[in-house]
Each structure stands twice: as structure tokens, then as C-alpha cells.
Amino acid sequence: MLFRSSLLGEVEVNEATTLLFPHGIPAFENCTRFQLFHDQDKAEPSVFWMQSLDNPDVLFSVVSPTELGLRYEIELSEDDVTALELSRPEDAAILLMVYKPQEQADEAHPVLAPLRANVRNPLVINLAARRGLQKAGLGCDILFHNRG
């Protein structure tokens, strides 16, 4: 399927690899179908783009927490497991939305503005079933390790 994204232009979408967020993402509840894209020039991309197939203006930059040196342990409720159709924990993946804060995006050099990661509201995706949800309002503990 050919899809016209307002930011990515015309992109080819394989509907068999579409991610389904049955309840949408908070503030984007009407966007339930997403496609992941990455820079084709990199064998192992560090940043992905998650394009809504329901609204061509909705596009998120997402990154694996390991790219930021983070590790998650998330306890999923029974409702979360059902919504994700998750049968094996190893099928779950975490992605973080990264963004430029609005107050910094309007500066003279918006490209140089620092990015922030939404670490308290990660996306949990079942890679096998291609279903996702956003876990909102997580508490965070930061652990420091001495390196020898």
C-alpha cells in the first residue's frame, strides 16, 4: 500500500507489518495503526519513525531505551497482557518517544535544540502480534553503577 506522509513523503507500507494500538496513544486516540520506519543507510538504526496510518500528520521519533543506557522492568496488568495478546515476555519490546520541547523548538536554531525522551510513558509492543500500548505515568528509579 502506498501512503502519503506529510513529513516522510510517499512511503510504501506493508500492512502485514502494521503495529496496532487498539486504544490509540493518549492525545491521539483516533490513531490506532502505525508503521515503523528507519534510516535505510544504517544496518542497525538507532532512531525509528513511527508514522500513523490514520493521520498523515502524526509522526513520532522513537528509540530503544538501550540507546540511552536505560533498562526497563515493567509489570503489566492482566488487561495489558490481554490488549497486547502477549504470551511470552521475550516478545515484548519497549520504545521511547523522543521530542524537542516546544519552548526550545522555536529558537533560532531548532535543529540544534536538545532532544528529550519520554521515559515515564514508554510504548510497549508485542513484536509477534504487532500490538502496542503506552504505559502512562510510570514511577522511575535511577540506579547508578560504579564502573571499574
OpenMM code with the backbone's topology and positions (N, CA, C; nanometers):
from openmm import Vec3, app, unit

residues = "MET LEU PHE ARG SER SER LEU LEU GLY GLU VAL GLU VAL ASN GLU ALA THR THR LEU LEU PHE PRO HIS GLY ILE PRO ALA PHE GLU ASN CYS THR ARG PHE GLN LEU PHE HIS ASP GLN ASP LYS ALA GLU PRO SER VAL PHE TRP MET GLN SER LEU ASP ASN PRO ASP VAL LEU PHE SER VAL VAL SER PRO THR GLU LEU GLY LEU ARG TYR GLU ILE GLU LEU SER GLU ASP ASP VAL THR ALA LEU GLU LEU SER ARG PRO GLU ASP ALA ALA ILE LEU LEU MET VAL TYR LYS PRO GLN GLU GLN ALA ASP GLU ALA HIS PRO VAL LEU ALA PRO LEU ARG ALA ASN VAL ARG ASN PRO LEU VAL ILE ASN LEU ALA ALA ARG ARG GLY LEU GLN LYS ALA GLY LEU GLY CYS ASP ILE LEU PHE HIS ASN ARG GLY".split()
positions = [
    Vec3(0.0842, -0.1174, 0.0000),
    Vec3(0.0000, 0.0000, 0.0000),
    Vec3(0.0889, 0.1239, 0.0000),
    Vec3(0.0599, 0.2186, -0.0841),
    Vec3(0.1332, 0.3443, -0.0901),
    Vec3(0.0651, 0.4442, 0.0022),
    Vec3(0.1429, 0.5072, 0.0904),
    Vec3(0.0889, 0.6009, 0.1885),
    Vec3(0.1610, 0.7340, 0.1750),
    Vec3(0.0876, 0.8425, 0.1803),
    Vec3(0.1477, 0.9758, 0.1696),
    Vec3(0.1559, 1.0379, 0.3084),
    Vec3(0.2780, 1.0487, 0.3609),
    Vec3(0.3042, 1.1105, 0.4902),
    Vec3(0.3388, 1.2567, 0.4684),
    Vec3(0.2889, 1.3429, 0.5556),
    Vec3(0.3185, 1.4852, 0.5401),
    Vec3(0.4654, 1.5151, 0.5672),
    Vec3(0.5351, 1.4300, 0.6424),
    Vec3(0.6759, 1.4544, 0.6726),
    Vec3(0.7715, 1.3626, 0.5972),
    Vec3(0.7304, 1.2394, 0.5715),
    Vec3(0.8179, 1.1440, 0.5040),
    Vec3(0.7948, 1.1376, 0.3537),
    Vec3(0.6867, 1.2005, 0.3052),
    Vec3(0.6542, 1.1919, 0.1633),
    Vec3(0.5813, 1.0615, 0.1344),
    Vec3(0.5927, 1.0129, 0.0100),
    Vec3(0.5291, 0.8867, -0.0262),
    Vec3(0.6145, 0.7707, 0.0232),
    Vec3(0.5512, 0.6803, 0.0983),
    Vec3(0.6216, 0.5641, 0.1515),
    Vec3(0.5398, 0.4388, 0.1234),
    Vec3(0.6091, 0.3308, 0.1017),
    Vec3(0.5449, 0.2011, 0.0803),
    Vec3(0.5204, 0.1381, 0.2167),
    Vec3(0.3981, 0.0939, 0.2402),
    Vec3(0.3597, 0.0358, 0.3688),
    Vec3(0.3167, -0.1079, 0.3472),
    Vec3(0.3766, -0.1981, 0.4222),
    Vec3(0.3371, -0.3382, 0.4201),
    Vec3(0.2365, -0.3569, 0.5333),
    Vec3(0.1100, -0.3755, 0.4990),
    Vec3(0.0053, -0.3843, 0.6005),
    Vec3(0.0249, -0.5024, 0.6956),
    Vec3(0.1008, -0.6033, 0.6542),
    Vec3(0.1270, -0.7176, 0.7416),
    Vec3(0.2217, -0.6806, 0.8553),
    Vec3(0.2921, -0.5679, 0.8435),
    Vec3(0.3848, -0.5261, 0.9490),
    Vec3(0.3337, -0.4041, 1.0261),
    Vec3(0.2078, -0.3681, 1.0057),
    Vec3(0.1482, -0.2545, 1.0756),
    Vec3(0.1330, -0.2863, 1.2238),
    Vec3(0.1693, -0.1894, 1.3084),
    Vec3(0.1501, -0.2017, 1.4524),
    Vec3(0.0118, -0.1492, 1.4874),
    Vec3(-0.0621, -0.2241, 1.5671),
    Vec3(-0.1963, -0.1845, 1.6074),
    Vec3(-0.1956, -0.1438, 1.7540),
    Vec3(-0.2407, -0.0222, 1.7806),
    Vec3(-0.2616, 0.0273, 1.9162),
    Vec3(-0.4132, 0.0366, 1.9339),
    Vec3(-0.4778, -0.0691, 1.9877),
    Vec3(-0.6245, -0.0751, 1.9904),
    Vec3(-0.6922, 0.0469, 2.0539),
    Vec3(-0.6276, 0.1082, 2.1536),
    Vec3(-0.6855, 0.2250, 2.2210),
    Vec3(-0.6166, 0.3538, 2.1796),
    Vec3(-0.5355, 0.3469, 2.0762),
    Vec3(-0.4592, 0.4634, 2.0337),
    Vec3(-0.3508, 0.4973, 2.1340),
    Vec3(-0.3000, 0.6170, 2.1244),
    Vec3(-0.1991, 0.6691, 2.2156),
    Vec3(-0.2617, 0.7927, 2.2789),
    Vec3(-0.2452, 0.8142, 2.4098),
    Vec3(-0.3076, 0.9310, 2.4724),
    Vec3(-0.2846, 1.0583, 2.3904),
    Vec3(-0.3916, 1.1322, 2.3711),
    Vec3(-0.3996, 1.2540, 2.2895),
    Vec3(-0.4102, 1.2219, 2.1401),
    Vec3(-0.3919, 1.0958, 2.1030),
    Vec3(-0.4052, 1.0531, 1.9631),
    Vec3(-0.4880, 0.9239, 1.9583),
    Vec3(-0.5989, 0.9221, 2.0313),
    Vec3(-0.6803, 0.8019, 2.0426),
    Vec3(-0.7347, 0.7539, 1.9088),
    Vec3(-0.7509, 0.8461, 1.8121),
    Vec3(-0.8019, 0.8074, 1.6807),
    Vec3(-0.6950, 0.7472, 1.5912),
    Vec3(-0.5717, 0.7485, 1.6363),
    Vec3(-0.4609, 0.6890, 1.5600),
    Vec3(-0.4307, 0.5523, 1.6201),
    Vec3(-0.4752, 0.4474, 1.5531),
    Vec3(-0.4560, 0.3125, 1.6062),
    Vec3(-0.3599, 0.2279, 1.5238),
    Vec3(-0.3308, 0.2707, 1.3992),
    Vec3(-0.2418, 0.1930, 1.3122),
    Vec3(-0.1151, 0.2740, 1.2855),
    Vec3(0.0001, 0.2093, 1.3097),
    Vec3(0.1289, 0.2760, 1.2912),
    Vec3(0.2240, 0.1861, 1.2148),
    Vec3(0.3163, 0.2508, 1.1453),
    Vec3(0.4219, 0.1801, 1.0729),
    Vec3(0.5554, 0.2350, 1.1213),
    Vec3(0.6500, 0.1453, 1.1474),
    Vec3(0.7850, 0.1871, 1.1857),
    Vec3(0.8717, 0.2011, 1.0621),
    Vec3(0.9480, 0.3090, 1.0570),
    Vec3(1.0443, 0.3321, 0.9508),
    Vec3(1.1782, 0.3632, 1.0151),
    Vec3(1.2866, 0.3404, 0.9408),
    Vec3(1.4192, 0.3774, 0.9887),
    Vec3(1.5063, 0.4151, 0.8707),
    Vec3(1.6196, 0.4739, 0.9029),
    Vec3(1.7151, 0.5160, 0.8009),
    Vec3(1.7682, 0.3920, 0.7306),
    Vec3(1.7418, 0.3800, 0.6026),
    Vec3(1.7828, 0.2622, 0.5259),
    Vec3(1.9344, 0.2515, 0.5109),
    Vec3(2.0070, 0.3607, 0.5373),
    Vec3(2.1521, 0.3596, 0.5205),
    Vec3(2.2246, 0.2946, 0.6377),
    Vec3(2.1530, 0.2684, 0.7472),
    Vec3(2.2173, 0.2102, 0.8646),
    Vec3(2.1715, 0.0669, 0.8830),
    Vec3(2.2686, -0.0226, 0.9058),
    Vec3(2.2355, -0.1637, 0.9262),
    Vec3(2.1579, -0.1812, 1.0569),
    Vec3(2.1987, -0.1094, 1.1621),
    Vec3(2.1304, -0.1149, 1.2910),
    Vec3(2.0889, 0.0269, 1.3284),
    Vec3(1.9675, 0.0653, 1.2928),
    Vec3(1.9255, 0.2035, 1.3192),
    Vec3(1.9112, 0.2307, 1.4681),
    Vec3(1.9379, 0.3544, 1.5087),
    Vec3(1.9219, 0.3908, 1.6492),
    Vec3(1.7928, 0.4676, 1.6721),
    Vec3(1.7417, 0.5346, 1.5698),
    Vec3(1.6160, 0.6089, 1.5810),
    Vec3(1.5208, 0.5591, 1.4729),
    Vec3(1.3965, 0.5398, 1.5127),
    Vec3(1.2916, 0.4976, 1.4206),
    Vec3(1.1885, 0.6100, 1.4116),
    Vec3(1.1088, 0.6067, 1.3067),
    Vec3(0.9953, 0.6972, 1.2943),
    Vec3(0.8712, 0.6118, 1.2950),
    Vec3(0.7757, 0.6487, 1.3779),
    Vec3(0.6501, 0.5756, 1.3887),
    Vec3(0.5411, 0.6628, 1.3276),
    Vec3(0.4981, 0.6257, 1.2084),
    Vec3(0.4011, 0.7032, 1.1309),
    Vec3(0.2613, 0.6482, 1.1520),
    Vec3(0.1666, 0.7364, 1.1874),
    Vec3(0.0266, 0.6954, 1.1953),
    Vec3(-0.0256, 0.6740, 1.0543),
    Vec3(-0.0949, 0.5634, 1.0325),
    Vec3(-0.1583, 0.5381, 0.9039),
    Vec3(-0.3009, 0.5934, 0.9019),
    Vec3(-0.3461, 0.6436, 1.0159),
    Vec3(-0.4796, 0.7022, 1.0258),
    Vec3(-0.4774, 0.8538, 1.0072),
    Vec3(-0.3628, 0.9150, 1.0338),
    Vec3(-0.3496, 1.0600, 1.0210),
    Vec3(-0.2090, 1.0899, 0.9688),
    Vec3(-0.1954, 1.1380, 0.8464),
    Vec3(-0.0628, 1.1582, 0.7875),
    Vec3(0.0208, 1.2659, 0.8573),
    Vec3(-0.0409, 1.3457, 0.9460),
    Vec3(0.0338, 1.4490, 1.0176),
    Vec3(0.0917, 1.3992, 1.1498),
    Vec3(0.0615, 1.2765, 1.1902),
    Vec3(0.1090, 1.2238, 1.3178),
    Vec3(0.2278, 1.1320, 1.2934),
    Vec3(0.3423, 1.1776, 1.3411),
    Vec3(0.4681, 1.1042, 1.3247),
    Vec3(0.5502, 1.1230, 1.4519),
    Vec3(0.5983, 1.0130, 1.5087),
    Vec3(0.6793, 1.0181, 1.6296),
    Vec3(0.8188, 0.9644, 1.6009),
    Vec3(0.9185, 1.0227, 1.6640),
    Vec3(1.0522, 0.9636, 1.6652),
    Vec3(1.0587, 0.8757, 1.7889),
    Vec3(1.1040, 0.7523, 1.7715),
    Vec3(1.1128, 0.6585, 1.8838),
    Vec3(1.2502, 0.5930, 1.8837),
    Vec3(1.2934, 0.5528, 2.0029),
    Vec3(1.4251, 0.4940, 2.0200),
    Vec3(1.4166, 0.3833, 2.1247),
    Vec3(1.5027, 0.2846, 2.1126),
    Vec3(1.5112, 0.1800, 2.2131),
    Vec3(1.5754, 0.2387, 2.3386),
    Vec3(1.5264, 0.2033, 2.4564),
    Vec3(1.5865, 0.2558, 2.5796),
    Vec3(1.7360, 0.2233, 2.5921),
    Vec3(1.7797, 0.1124, 2.5342),
    Vec3(1.9212, 0.0763, 2.5435),
    Vec3(2.0098, 0.1788, 2.4741),
    Vec3(1.9568, 0.2483, 2.3740),
    Vec3(2.0328, 0.3540, 2.3069),
    Vec3(2.0633, 0.4688, 2.4023),
    Vec3(1.9834, 0.4814, 2.5074),
    Vec3(2.0013, 0.5873, 2.6064),
    Vec3(2.0624, 0.5347, 2.7355),
    Vec3(2.1016, 0.4075, 2.7357),
    Vec3(2.1592, 0.3472, 2.8555),
    Vec3(2.0559, 0.3144, 2.9621),
    Vec3(1.9307, 0.2949, 2.9219),
    Vec3(1.8225, 0.2654, 3.0154),
    Vec3(1.7785, 0.1207, 3.0023),
    Vec3(1.7296, 0.0682, 3.1127),
    Vec3(1.6739, -0.0676, 3.1141),
    Vec3(1.5412, -0.0615, 3.1897),
    Vec3(1.4395, -0.1237, 3.1350),
    Vec3(1.3066, -0.1215, 3.1952),
    Vec3(1.2697, -0.2566, 3.2537),
    Vec3(1.2028, -0.2518, 3.3674),
    Vec3(1.1312, -0.3655, 3.4229),
    Vec3(0.9908, -0.3146, 3.4494),
    Vec3(0.8967, -0.3580, 3.3673),
    Vec3(0.7598, -0.3088, 3.3766),
    Vec3(0.6686, -0.4260, 3.4115),
    Vec3(0.5860, -0.4035, 3.5124),
    Vec3(0.4866, -0.5031, 3.5481),
    Vec3(0.3584, -0.4703, 3.4719),
    Vec3(0.3164, -0.5623, 3.3876),
    Vec3(0.1957, -0.5423, 3.3076),
    Vec3(0.0755, -0.6016, 3.3795),
    Vec3(-0.0362, -0.5308, 3.3745),
    Vec3(-0.1597, -0.5824, 3.4330),
    Vec3(-0.2146, -0.6922, 3.3420),
    Vec3(-0.3125, -0.7641, 3.3931),
    Vec3(-0.3767, -0.8675, 3.3119),
    Vec3(-0.4430, -0.8052, 3.1886),
    Vec3(-0.5009, -0.6852, 3.2060),
    Vec3(-0.5624, -0.6148, 3.0928),
    Vec3(-0.4581, -0.5767, 2.9882),
    Vec3(-0.3384, -0.5338, 3.0341),
    Vec3(-0.2301, -0.5001, 2.9412),
    Vec3(-0.1880, -0.6225, 2.8603),
    Vec3(-0.1711, -0.7347, 2.9282),
    Vec3(-0.1289, -0.8587, 2.8616),
    Vec3(-0.2333, -0.9006, 2.7583),
    Vec3(-0.3601, -0.8870, 2.7941),
    Vec3(-0.4686, -0.9217, 2.7014),
    Vec3(-0.4690, -0.8274, 2.5810),
    Vec3(-0.4567, -0.6965, 2.6072),
    Vec3(-0.4568, -0.5989, 2.4976),
    Vec3(-0.3395, -0.6215, 2.4020),
    Vec3(-0.2254, -0.6614, 2.4571),
    Vec3(-0.1070, -0.6863, 2.3750),
    Vec3(-0.1086, -0.8246, 2.3104),
    Vec3(-0.2011, -0.9120, 2.3553),
    Vec3(-0.2027, -1.0522, 2.3122),
    Vec3(-0.0662, -1.1152, 2.3370),
    Vec3(-0.0120, -1.0872, 2.4539),
    Vec3(0.1239, -1.1305, 2.4890),
    Vec3(0.1211, -1.2656, 2.5577),
    Vec3(0.1931, -1.3622, 2.5015),
    Vec3(0.2007, -1.4943, 2.5641),
    Vec3(0.3415, -1.5243, 2.6152),
    Vec3(0.4424, -1.4540, 2.5605),
    Vec3(0.5809, -1.4759, 2.6038),
    Vec3(0.6452, -1.3397, 2.6324),
    Vec3(0.7076, -1.3237, 2.7500),
    Vec3(0.7692, -1.1946, 2.7844),
    Vec3(0.8748, -1.1498, 2.6837),
    Vec3(0.9445, -1.2444, 2.6216),
    Vec3(1.0511, -1.2083, 2.5273),
    Vec3(0.9972, -1.1459, 2.3979),
    Vec3(0.8655, -1.1530, 2.3765),
    Vec3(0.8064, -1.0892, 2.2589),
    Vec3(0.7809, -0.9397, 2.2810),
    Vec3(0.7940, -0.8943, 2.4043),
    Vec3(0.7675, -0.7537, 2.4355),
    Vec3(0.8923, -0.6690, 2.4115),
    Vec3(0.8703, -0.5526, 2.3515),
    Vec3(0.9780, -0.4558, 2.3297),
    Vec3(0.9306, -0.3200, 2.3815),
    Vec3(1.0255, -0.2404, 2.4225),
    Vec3(0.9967, -0.1063, 2.4731),
    Vec3(1.0560, -0.0045, 2.3763),
    Vec3(0.9794, 0.0981, 2.3438),
    Vec3(1.0289, 0.2116, 2.2661),
    Vec3(0.9934, 0.3394, 2.3405),
    Vec3(1.0826, 0.4376, 2.3303),
    Vec3(1.0597, 0.5671, 2.3931),
    Vec3(1.0410, 0.6731, 2.2867),
    Vec3(0.9437, 0.7595, 2.3065),
    Vec3(0.9252, 0.8730, 2.2169),
    Vec3(1.0291, 0.9789, 2.2523),
    Vec3(1.0937, 1.0341, 2.1505),
    Vec3(1.1867, 1.1442, 2.1720),
    Vec3(1.1312, 1.2666, 2.0999),
    Vec3(1.1560, 1.3830, 2.1584),
    Vec3(1.0952, 1.5048, 2.1046),
    Vec3(1.1780, 1.6264, 2.1427),
    Vec3(1.1511, 1.7358, 2.0739),
    Vec3(1.2077, 1.8656, 2.1073),
    Vec3(1.1007, 1.9409, 2.1840),
    Vec3(1.1309, 1.9876, 2.3047),
    Vec3(1.0296, 2.0643, 2.3785),
    Vec3(0.9855, 2.1862, 2.2984),
    Vec3(0.8572, 2.2166, 2.3031),
    Vec3(0.8011, 2.3253, 2.2231),
    Vec3(0.8723, 2.4575, 2.2490),
    Vec3(0.9054, 2.4860, 2.3749),
    Vec3(0.9702, 2.6138, 2.4056),
    Vec3(1.1092, 2.6248, 2.3431),
    Vec3(1.1733, 2.5124, 2.3149),
    Vec3(1.3050, 2.5146, 2.2523),
    Vec3(1.2972, 2.4975, 2.1009),
    Vec3(1.1871, 2.4467, 2.0508),
    Vec3(1.1733, 2.4243, 1.9067),
    Vec3(1.1614, 2.5557, 1.8299),
    Vec3(1.1251, 2.6635, 1.8984),
    Vec3(1.1068, 2.7922, 1.8316),
    Vec3(1.2322, 2.8787, 1.8346),
    Vec3(1.3429, 2.8280, 1.8884),
    Vec3(1.4653, 2.9060, 1.8963),
    Vec3(1.5256, 2.9284, 1.7579),
    Vec3(1.6295, 3.0098, 1.7516),
    Vec3(1.6921, 3.0449, 1.6239),
    Vec3(1.7450, 2.9222, 1.5493),
    Vec3(1.7932, 2.8226, 1.6210),
    Vec3(1.8480, 2.7015, 1.5587),
    Vec3(1.7747, 2.5789, 1.6124),
    Vec3(1.6518, 2.5532, 1.5671),
    Vec3(1.5737, 2.4418, 1.6224),
    Vec3(1.6374, 2.3058, 1.5986),
    Vec3(1.7199, 2.2925, 1.4960),
    Vec3(1.7843, 2.1638, 1.4695),
    Vec3(1.8829, 2.1288, 1.5808),
    Vec3(1.9407, 2.2308, 1.6425),
    Vec3(2.0395, 2.2091, 1.7479),
    Vec3(1.9771, 2.1963, 1.8871),
    Vec3(1.8462, 2.2127, 1.8974),
    Vec3(1.7796, 2.2029, 2.0270),
    Vec3(1.7960, 2.0615, 2.0825),
    Vec3(1.8168, 2.0491, 2.2140),
    Vec3(1.8330, 1.9153, 2.2721),
    Vec3(1.7027, 1.8357, 2.2655),
    Vec3(1.7159, 1.7056, 2.2500),
    Vec3(1.6003, 1.6171, 2.2486),
    Vec3(1.5729, 1.5671, 2.3892),
    Vec3(1.4478, 1.5367, 2.4155),
    Vec3(1.4082, 1.4762, 2.5421),
    Vec3(1.3420, 1.3435, 2.5118),
    Vec3(1.3555, 1.2509, 2.6045),
    Vec3(1.2916, 1.1198, 2.5903),
    Vec3(1.1791, 1.1094, 2.6924),
    Vec3(1.0681, 1.0585, 2.6494),
    Vec3(0.9520, 1.0409, 2.7361),
    Vec3(0.9671, 0.9083, 2.8106),
    Vec3(1.0506, 0.9071, 2.9159),
    Vec3(1.0849, 0.7821, 2.9845),
    Vec3(0.9753, 0.7329, 3.0777),
    Vec3(0.8857, 0.8212, 3.1203),
    Vec3(0.7795, 0.7803, 3.2130),
    Vec3(0.6558, 0.7268, 3.1416),
    Vec3(0.6544, 0.7343, 3.0080),
    Vec3(0.5389, 0.6883, 2.9302),
    Vec3(0.5853, 0.6057, 2.8101),
    Vec3(0.6515, 0.4927, 2.8351),
    Vec3(0.7060, 0.4140, 2.7230),
    Vec3(0.5968, 0.3423, 2.6442),
    Vec3(0.6321, 0.3096, 2.5207),
    Vec3(0.5462, 0.2263, 2.4371),
    Vec3(0.5885, 0.0815, 2.4581),
    Vec3(0.4930, -0.0060, 2.4821),
    Vec3(0.5191, -0.1496, 2.4955),
    Vec3(0.4591, -0.2148, 2.3720),
    Vec3(0.5406, -0.2907, 2.3008),
    Vec3(0.4967, -0.3514, 2.1748),
    Vec3(0.5211, -0.5015, 2.1785),
    Vec3(0.4186, -0.5778, 2.1421),
    Vec3(0.4326, -0.7215, 2.1234),
    Vec3(0.4806, -0.7404, 1.9798),
    Vec3(0.6065, -0.7797, 1.9651),
    Vec3(0.6654, -0.7937, 1.8324),
    Vec3(0.6016, -0.9067, 1.7512),
    Vec3(0.5558, -1.0112, 1.8192),
    Vec3(0.4963, -1.1248, 1.7486),
    Vec3(0.3565, -1.0909, 1.6960),
    Vec3(0.2743, -1.0265, 1.7786),
    Vec3(0.1367, -0.9949, 1.7386),
    Vec3(0.1245, -0.8552, 1.6782),
    Vec3(0.2317, -0.7747, 1.6862),
    Vec3(0.2336, -0.6373, 1.6348),
    Vec3(0.1228, -0.5518, 1.6957),
    Vec3(0.1095, -0.5642, 1.8287),
    Vec3(0.0126, -0.4840, 1.9042),
    Vec3(0.0893, -0.4022, 2.0074),
    Vec3(0.0398, -0.2823, 2.0348),
    Vec3(0.1094, -0.1957, 2.1286),
    Vec3(0.0169, -0.1178, 2.2182),
    Vec3(0.0771, -0.0620, 2.3222),
    Vec3(0.0077, 0.0281, 2.4126),
    Vec3(0.1111, 0.1195, 2.4761),
    Vec3(0.0625, 0.2292, 2.5312),
    Vec3(0.1516, 0.3194, 2.6030),
    Vec3(0.1225, 0.3060, 2.7512),
    Vec3(0.2269, 0.2757, 2.8293),
    Vec3(0.2160, 0.2699, 2.9750),
    Vec3(0.2403, 0.4111, 3.0253),
    Vec3(0.1378, 0.4722, 3.0794),
    Vec3(0.1479, 0.6128, 3.1188),
    Vec3(0.1759, 0.6283, 3.2676),
    Vec3(0.2536, 0.7312, 3.2997),
    Vec3(0.2763, 0.7719, 3.4379),
    Vec3(0.3560, 0.6754, 3.5228),
    Vec3(0.4537, 0.6077, 3.4642),
    Vec3(0.5349, 0.5154, 3.5426),
    Vec3(0.6229, 0.5919, 3.6408),
    Vec3(0.6430, 0.5342, 3.7591),
    Vec3(0.7417, 0.5877, 3.8512),
    Vec3(0.8781, 0.5394, 3.8050),
    Vec3(0.9804, 0.6185, 3.8287),
    Vec3(1.1145, 0.5823, 3.7806),
    Vec3(1.2128, 0.5835, 3.8968),
    Vec3(1.2960, 0.4837, 3.9005),
    Vec3(1.4109, 0.4810, 3.9906),
    Vec3(1.5339, 0.4843, 3.9033),
    Vec3(1.6295, 0.5636, 3.9436),
    Vec3(1.7561, 0.5708, 3.8693),
    Vec3(1.8613, 0.4997, 3.9513),
    Vec3(1.9259, 0.4015, 3.8901),
    Vec3(2.0304, 0.3252, 3.9556),
    Vec3(2.1655, 0.3637, 3.8974),
    Vec3(2.2590, 0.3885, 3.9833),
    Vec3(2.3953, 0.4215, 3.9383),
    Vec3(2.4871, 0.3026, 3.9677),
    Vec3(2.5723, 0.2713, 3.8741),
    Vec3(2.6668, 0.1621, 3.8898),
    Vec3(2.8080, 0.2164, 3.8789),
    Vec3(2.8949, 0.1696, 3.9690),
    Vec3(3.0362, 0.2048, 3.9565),
    Vec3(3.0980, 0.1192, 3.8500),
    Vec3(3.1750, 0.1807, 3.7667),
    Vec3(3.2440, 0.1051, 3.6626),
    Vec3(3.3909, 0.1036, 3.6962),
    Vec3(3.4472, -0.0146, 3.6927),
    Vec3(3.5862, -0.0308, 3.7315),
    Vec3(3.6853, -0.0054, 3.6266),
] * unit.nanometer
topology = app.Topology()
chain = topology.addChain("A")
for resn in residues:
    res = topology.addResidue(resn, chain)
    for name in ("N", "CA", "C"):
        topology.addAtom(name, app.Element.getBySymbol(name[0]), res)
